[in-house]
Amino acid sequence: MEKHYQKMVADTQDRVVKSLQMQISDRESPRYGGFADPTGIVQAKFAIYRIASMVAVYCNEDTRFYRNGRVFESIMTGLDYVSGVQHENGLFDYITCNFFSAPDTAFCIKKLLPVYQYLKGRQERTVGAELTVEESGILEKVESIVRRGAYGLLQGGFHTPNHRWAIASILMSCSRLFDCEEMEEAAFAYLNEGIDCNEDGEFAEKSAGNYNRINNDAMILLSEATGDPSYERNAVRNLRMMLTYWEPDDSIFTANSTRFDRDRLVYPGDYYIEYLKMGMKYDIPEFLQMCNTIFEIVDRQHINSPDFLIWFMLHPEYRSFEFTGSYHRPDFETFYQESGIARGQQGRFTYTVMNGKSNFLYLHNGSMKLEMKVAGSFCEHRAFQGQQMERVSRGEYHLSQTMRGWYYLPFAEKPFTSDWWKMDNASREKKLGPDMQIDVWVKEVKNGLDVRVKTSGVEGAPWRIELAFSGVDFLTNEYVDLPLTGSEVIVVKQGYTEVGNGRDALVAGPCFGEHHFTEGKEDSEAKTAGAATLYLTAYTPFDREIQIRDRMSQYQH
């Protein structure tokens, strides 16, 4: 992958130039040698990421920073800073939230591991690229940080599912590096819980934009350290699933995530090394094609290539290996039943149907996005969220929810307090009913989707179907031409409406507007930020079908 390597060399050099400007140079500062992130925060993890890139360019004769004195000085002062903020027990703080944090220490050590392995490997060779005095100095400091951190991980403690695998994988890897049986035993204590990757290839946090690849890295490390391929099979399943998670604008679909990456714009660069490793090991052509596609995305989106130069130095075979062709995803329709999500692609657009989410439908055609919601107020409920999801036929899905109506009844006996907040209200008897039933059918049709929404069980409730359009600047129908800025709230009473941006357009209808109660009751979900929202409103019960068509798709046939 020579072209990929050359691009990484250029981009890593740029990273280092920026890092040199971020470094704290005031010798009187307690943070001397650290690096200030864009918010001004200086901490170990951010510093380690900067230092790892610096070591890569310093040790690589293809870079303009090869054995550069200024970069060496920056590396050494940076490592001194990192060592200085490492606690006596080996753990680091993640100062914006976690202190004496095993998982954050694992993430720090993970970034340093390939640096350590590269330098240590060269040190142990008797002939060839022996270390210079300066490189030996770097190795000494890196090894101290890694070793202390690995022993610190024995104290354990985590918050989220992915933390377990970050800790376990680093413990297992370091148990081999430092011949420590205690680390291996500690790693197996985490692994004893079983890996949370289902048959779809989805991990518990459903974080396609971040934690899926974090988990994949851990699974691959575990297989490398133990020789047990069952761990990395989880990564292979996830990477296959991720082939269906790219959007027409090159980004990753993130709306299903339970973590911070939800609805964020994320590109797939960090999956590169996983696709390369697993593609080469298991001879999976589509994985290797994705490596090429990721670098095409880097070029199209004018973003930095992934920060994996040190991996190419550690594994020279990555550079000499070549695979031609890009991954061009065919039209598909897949239902990840265990994960409660369906993904499909038809020509130039993708669509997503999700169980348990108020924004249950997404459609993306490359430059604009549609999110669909059924909302209103019924007891504590403010929006439809499917409780069940089934595949009716290929490209057709049924979601349903029964909203249970109820009212508290008085206690049979006088409570011990008149303070409402101290009462055991959960133990009260309830008057049950009525119940509200909502059913939604989403069906793929030529050039778009048909969505049927049916409500029953309650009469006269003002509900609404929300169509939130992002990336648009106009709305037109037989009555109006309306410029859009992304903040509009529009009720269209009849006919079909086209919303677009001059390049792409979606047509929705037939529209209906029986009321203007679009904000809902207190605690109602806010409209999608930055989206022009088209509301179709009706009183329950109703049974309506909305057709959504991608305007440009008709020209592809």
Sequence and secondary structure as in RCSB ss.txt:
>XXXX:A:sequence
MEKHYQKMVADTQDRVVKSLQMQISDRESPRYGGFADPTGIVQAKFAIYRIASMVAVYCNEDTRFYRNGRVFESI
MTGLDYVSGVQHENGLFDYITCNFFSAPDTAFCIKKLLPVYQYLKGRQERTVGAELTVEESGILEKVESIVRRGA
YGLLQGGFHTPNHRWAIASILMSCSRLFDCEEMEEAAFAYLNEGIDCNEDGEFAEKSAGNYNRINNDAMILLSEA
TGDPSYERNAVRNLRMMLTYWEPDDSIFTANSTRFDRDRLVYPGDYYIEYLKMGMKYDIPEFLQMCNTIFEIVDR
QHINSPDFLIWFMLHPEYRSFEFTGSYHRPDFETFYQESGIARGQQGRFTYTVMNGKSNFLYLHNGSMKLEMKVA
GSFCEHRAFQGQQMERVSRGEYHLSQTMRGWYYLPFAEKPFTSDWWKMDNASREKKLGPDMQIDVWVKEVKNGLD
VRVKTSGVEGAPWRIELAFSGVDFLTNEYVDLPLTGSEVIVVKQGYTEVGNGRDALVAGPCFGEHHFTEGKEDSE
AKTAGAATLYLTAYTPFDREIQIRDRMSQYQH
>XXXX:A:secstr
 HHHHHHHHHHHHHHHHHHHHHB   TTSTTTT BB TTS B HHHHHHHHHHHHHHHT TTSTTTT HHHHHHH
HHHHHHHHHHS TTS EEETTTEEEEHHHHHHHHHHHHHHHHHHHHHHH SSSS   HHHHHHHHHHHHHHHHHH
HHGGG   SSHHHHHHHHHHHHHHHHHTT HHHHHHHHHHHTT   B TTS BTT  TTTHHHHHHHHHHHHHHH
H  THHHHHHHHHHHHHTT B TTS B  TT SSTTTT    GGGGHHHHHHHHHHHT HHHHHHHHHHHHHHHH
HT    S HHHHHH HHHHH           EEEEETTTTEEEEEETTEEEEEETT SS EEEE SS EEEEEEE
EEETTEEE   SEEEEEETTEEEEEEEEEEEEE   SS  S S GGGS GGGS EEEEEEEEEEEEEEEETTEEE
EEEEEES SS EEEEEEEEES  EEE SS EEE  S  EEE  SS EEEE SS EEEEE   BS    S STT  
   TT EEEEEEEESSEEEEEEEEEGGGGGG 
